[in-house]
Amino acid sequence: INMSAEMTARLAKIPNIIATKEASGDIDQFVEIRRLTDPDFAMYSGDDAIALPLCSVGATGVVSVASHIVGNEIHKMIELFFEGHVSEALDIHLKHAGLFRDLFCMANPIPTKAALRLLGWNVGPPRLPLTDATDECTEVITNHLRALNLV
């Protein structure tokens, strides 16, 4: 459920609400929330694919799906951006852009669990009603992991 910028701003005034994860994919909505809230209200991107661009309009960081696979690099990307090394942050973003996209070749967390299993983690199957990744989705994820020299 997408919450309006105005509702998020109203909730941000409650003392124990200190942050939001904005995953609407709507940069205009993100900007409107940022405009309506105090600068110390933390805003996290909920979408790896636009995390870096959102940092340029006030994101604090990212609640990342891809970080389950390439967490150190996602951390480094955000760190580099805030240190002023935007070009280097962009290099990391571009390196993983396909992974950001393809971790949603099926409903989350199906591809992420498939990737983690390929990396040797015992994460078990998705809970019903979700199913395991299709062969096609597993192949797409495997190709990313191979390209990153992770498998």
N, C-alpha and C positions, 0 to 999 in steps of 0.2 A: 504494500500500500504506500503510495507516494503522499507525503505530507507537504502541504503548501509551505512556501517560504515564510508567510505570515505566521502560520501555526508554529513552525520551528522557532521563529524569533520570539514568540510569546513564551514558549516553553523554556527558551534559553534564559529567561529572566528568573526562573526558579533556581534558588541557590545551589541545590545539589545536582542540577543538570549542567554539566561542564563541557559537553562535546556532542557532536552529531556525526554519524556516518551518512554521507550524502551519496546515494547510489542511483539517483534518477537518470543519470546520463545527460542531464540537461544543464549545460554550463550556465545558461542564463539564470536558472533557478539557484544554482550554487552561488553565483554572484549576488543575487538578491538576498539570500540568507546572510552572506558575508556583510552586505551593506546594512542590513537591519539588526545585526548583532554586535555586541561589544568585541573589540579586537582580541580579548583574552578568551573568548568562547572558541574552543578548539573545533575545527572542522576537518574531518577526514574524508578522503575520496573512498568510495566503496567500489571503485571500478579501476582495476589496474591500467586499462587502456587509456584512461584520461587522468590518471593520478599526477603525472608530471605537468601537464597543462594546468590542472587545477591548483597546483602549488603556486603558479604564477598569479593566481587571483585569490590567494588567501588560504589554501589548504594547509593544514598542519602536517599531514602525512597521508598514509593510505592504510586501510584495512584490506589486506591483499590476499587474493586467492593464489596468485603465482608465488607468493613468498613460501608456500609449502614446498615448492620445488627449487626456487632460486632466491631464497630469503636473504642471503648475504648481499646479493646483487641489488635486490629491491631496496634494502637498507642503504646501500652505498649510493644508489641513484638519488634517493631523497636527501641524504646527507650532502652529496655533491651539489645538488641544487641549492640548498640553503647556505652552503659555503661560497656560493657564487660561481661555481664551476658548471654552468648550465650546459655547455657543449659536451662535457664529459657525461653529465647526467643523461643528456639526449642520446648519446651513443649507447648507453645501457638500455634506455627505453626502446630504441630502434632494434637493438639486438634481440629483445624479448617480445616485440610487438606481436609476432605470430603466435607465440605461446599465450600471451594475454587473450588473444582472440580464440584460439583453439581449445583453451581450457573450458570453453563453453560450447564445444561441439555437441554436447548433450547437457542436460540439466545439471547444475552444480549440486552435489559434489561428485557426480559420477566420474568425469574425466580426471579430477584431482585424485580421487582414490585409485583410479587406474594407474596414474603416473606414480603415485607413491608405492604401489605394489611393484611396478617395474623397477623402482629404485631400491626394492628390498624391504620395504616397511610392511609390517603385518597390520593392515588397517581394516581388514574385513570387508564384507560387501556393503553396499548402500542399504539402508533400511527401506522396507516396503513403504510406499508402492514403487520406489525407484528400483532400477535393475542395474546389472553390471554394464559396463561400456560395450558398445557394439564393436565388432572387429574393425570396422572402418575408423571409428573414433580412437580405438587403441592404437591403430597404425599411425594415425596423425600425431598422437601424443608421443609414440615411440620415436617417430622421425625427429620431433623437436628434441627429445632427450638425447638422441644420437648426435644431432647437430651441435648440441651443447657439451658433448663428450661426457654425459652423465651415465650412459649405459653402453 
